[in-house]
Amino acid sequence: MRDRPLTILQLTHEGHGAGSTMMIASLSRQLAGRGHRVLVGCRAGSVLARMVRDAGLQHVPLDFGRLAALARDLDALMTSERVDLVNSHGTGDRRALTWLRWRRRLARPFVVTRHTMPLTSPAELLAVGLSADRTIAVSHAVARALRRRLYPAGRLRVVPNGIDLARVDAAPSEEDMAAARAALGDLAGRPVVLVLARRKDQHVLLRGLAGLERPVVVACVGIEADPELRGIEPTLPARHRVVYVPFTDRPLAFCRLAAVSALPSRIEGLSIALLETMALGLPVVASLAGGNPDLITSGETGVLVPPLDPAAWTLALARVLGDREFAGRIARQGRELVRKEFTLERTAERTEAEYREALERRRSLDGNRSHAR
């Protein structure tokens, strides 16, 4: 039956502290809530493994070190668990599944989700694109970039990321708020510029602080300082302060303390951090790159700046921090957009539809082969 519950294997060799990890965990939980059986294959001890267990889902620990061994393990797992469909989210698992498909050992539907702007070689992209029954790009920008790199377009679909509004709207615990305040230290009346991201282009934003007259605290949540970032700090005016906070899967307390959300990045597919901070009503400033323009119309739902221009970051932050009417307007419009168009429920519904299409394609191919024999 077309609408029967499915056994779905979500798969990634990554699972570290990143927006894609949050998305995989949230989507898996939502699909399970829609009646499907969801297994998540990732490294033991990863952030994703813990999140999956906390959500009451089945975690399958996998070793992604050797391609041939991984392919054998996946083949055995899908057989023993009667998996209907596998959804790959990372490079290593895409390669293993593509290898199985080309060796005619993967009869199940194979879906690829691309979370970031592609850096893979065109040859590998072509091999994966021809093997997958569906490829989901999380933004139109990702889909366009794939096509420019010769990715087969016939089975390529766009399903934007979505966020769990119940999670976003839940008040952080007193413990989380206290931890966030302690991490930020004495603000001394300075507004907080929140950069909620793994290591991206934080160095560009920091260099822009030299020209920013308004004293600020920049909170880089999700990273620890590296030599490049540490090298910039002595050049900054004393009126500013930079704080680094290692990855946390409970970052929303920091959002409650921030005045603006900033994302200096050129590789975003569709940022979960931007979606969540916009949903909470923060004005956002982001690089004019990747999937950021799919989400932000500059001057309406946020501000977009040339990605590698520190002076542009100076001007954008100065305007958002200095013009309360402008900041309030883009924050309201951004909040309305995200809450209407980028919900987790909508993403799960559209993802499930692509899963069903992948199943139908595989059945059709199998039927054609049977008739040919």
Order of alpha helices (4+ residues) and beta strands (2+ residues): beta-alpha-beta-alpha-beta-alpha-beta-alpha-beta-alpha-beta-alpha-beta-alpha-alpha-beta-alpha-beta-alpha-beta-alpha-beta-alpha-beta-alpha-beta-alpha-alpha-alpha
